[in-house]
Amino acid sequence: MRMGWGIGVDSVEPARLRARVEGHPELLGELFTPAEQEYCRDQSDPYQALAGRFCAKEAVVKALRVDGWDPLEIEIDPGDPAPSVRLHSDVALHADALDVDVFLSLTHVPMLATAVAMAVPRSRSSELRTS
């Protein structure tokens, strides 16, 4: 199964995520890996950072055209100069079957976090890594 390019975008309001997590604290462990939680805790606005990571996961799912997924299968690393995506379990197998790598762009302000993910055929991925 091969796929061409795929793109996904998603936005999340940090305030809505905060309200959900405050009402259901177990959601943190269901939505974010321990490394993601630790990184976000160290940011000036943890919920803004968490919202960025959650919408990034949603954007990745859309770019890969995944149906049914576990948020812990997609991990957003801080990266330098941009965040990167680490895939696990079924989502990683899906990306391997499609023969794609995923690239990510995140932005957030107090009211909104947005992410764009792009699935790129591995034969073209090196072009993006070196530019």
C-alpha positions, -999 to +999 in steps of 0.1 A: +000+000+000+016+032-011+003+067-007+013+100-023+015+131-002-010+137+026-018+168+046-037+173+078-046+204+099-062+208+132-068+235+158-075+233+196-085+260+221-062+256+251-090+268+274-113+240+263-085+214+268-079+228+303-115+225+312-117+189+300-085+179+318-095+196+350-128+178+349-112+145+340-075+145+352-070+110+338-071+124+303-036+137+306-023+101+307-047+090+280-038+118+256-001+125+263+030+104+268+050+111+300+077+129+280+050+152+264+035+159+298+070+168+313+078+191+284+045+209+287+047+213+324+080+232+319+064+257+295+051+291+305+016+281+296+013+243+299-022+240+284-012+260+254+017+235+248-006+206+255-032+220+230-004+223+204+005+187+209-030+174+208-039+192+176-006+180+161-017+144+168-050+151+151-033+166+121-010+136+118-040+113+118-056+133+090-024+134+070-020+096+073-057+089+068-059+068+099-092+056+111-093+047+148-062+055+168-047+058+203-033+093+211-003+076+228+007+061+194+017+096+182+043+115+202+053+150+195+089+157+204+101+193+210+127+192+182+150+219+171+142+241+153+108+225+148+089+198+167+090+163+153+067+133+152+075+099+167+051+072+157+044+040+177+025+007+174-003+006+148+002+042+136+039+035+130+030+003+111+005+022+090+031+049+081+056+021+072+030+004+050+024+038+032+062+043+030+059+079+043+075+101+069+055+128+087+066+164+091+050+189+114+045+227+119+029+240+151+018+275+162-001+287+192-013+318+209-033+321+241-066+314+225-057+288+198-032+262+189-029+250+153-008+222+136-002+212+101+012+177+094+024+165+060+030+129+051+058+127+025+068+097+005+101+085+019+117+087-015+112+125-011+117+130+027+155+136+025+147+167+004+128+182+033+153+172+059+182+190+042+163+222+033 
